[in-house]
């Protein structure tokens, strides 16, 4: 009988595929957590990795039961640190001081790329005032 002819063979194939992929995801999460944990000694990391190689399923279950809470905390801490670092980077890259904005506008005006009226508008916007109330030079 051909494999694809039986409906139940196909169902079991998908169930086992799902279980295998879920196991691989758990395994990679465990390995990432082992290397992320700064409190765990290098020898203990090696012991966990060796047992994951020789007794993979039971070791993964024991690791998730014994260190699951710490694993979640380390993962959350890593995500928060990454988010804060990203926000700080965006803040430093996106933020330009008003003097930088005025200097850029002046350079554009001196090169002839913008008119004096456009320069005054950009200068007023950089200073936080409306162009109508901006002091004229």
N, C-alpha and C positions, 0 to 999 in steps of 0.2 A: 504494500500500500504506500502510495506517495505521501510525503509529509504535508503538502499543501492541500490534499484532498480531504483531510479530516478537520472539521471546524475546531475540535478540542485541541488538536495539535497546535493550531495557530494561536488559540487562547493561551495555552501553556507557554508557548514561545514568547509571547508578549509579557506574561507574568514573570518568567525567568529573566527576560531582558530588563524589565523594570527593576527587579531585585538586584541584578548585577550592577546596573548603573547607580542605584541608590547606595550599594555597598562601596563602589568606587568613589562616590562623592563623600561618603563618611570617611573612607580611608584617606583621601587627600586632605580633608578637613582636619583629621587627627594629625597627619604629618605636618601640616602648616601650623597647627597649634603647638606641636612639640617644639618647633623651631622658633615660635613666637614667645614661648614661655621663658622668661629671663631668670626665674627662680629655680627652675629644674636644672640639676647638675648634668653635665655633658655625658657622664656615664649612664645616668638614668635615661637620658634621651636615647643613647645607643641600645640599652636594654629594651626599651619600648619598640624601637625600630626593628631589632632582631626578632623579637617575639611577633611583631606584625608580619614579618616575612615567613616565619616557620609555623605560626598558629594564628593566621590572620583573622578569622571570623570571631573566635573567642576573645582574642586580645582586643579587637575593636569594641566588642561589647563591654569588656571589663574597663577599658579606657573611658568609654562614654558614660558608664555608670560611676566610676570612681572620680573622674576629673571633668565631668560634663558641666557642672556649675562654673568651675574656673575657666573652662573652655569658652563658655558663653560670655563671661565677664571680660576675658582677654579679647575676644572678637569684638565686643561692644566698645571697649576702650580703644582698640585699633581703628574702628570705624569713626569714632568721635575725633581722635587725633588726626586722622586723614581729612575729615571734613573741616576741622579748624585750620589745618595747614592749607587746604584749598581756598578757603575763604580769605585767609591772610594774604595768600599769593594774589588772588583776584583784587583785593583791596590795594595792594602795593602797585599792581600793574595798571589798574583802571584809574587810580586817583592821580590827578594832576593838580598842582597848586595854581591859584589864580595868576601868580607871577609867571609860571610856565605858559599858561594859556595866552597871556598878554604878549610874552616874548615870541611865541609862535605866530600870533596875529601880526605883530610888528614886522617879523621876518617876511611874512606873506605880503604885507603892505609895501615894504621896501623893495621886494622883488617885482612888484607890480601885478601880483596875482589877484589882489583884491583892492577895491577902491577905499578911499578915506572913510566913506560912510560905512562900508562893511567893517572896516577896522574899528571904528568907534562902537559899532553894534557888538562886535565880538569882545571888545574891551569892557563894555558895560555889562555884558552877560557874565564875563569872568569875574567881575567885581561884585556881582549879585544885585546890580541895580538895573532898572529899565533904561533903555536907550534915550527915552524922552527926558528922564530926570538926571542923566549922567552929565557931569560937568564937561563943558566944551573947552577945548584947548585953543 
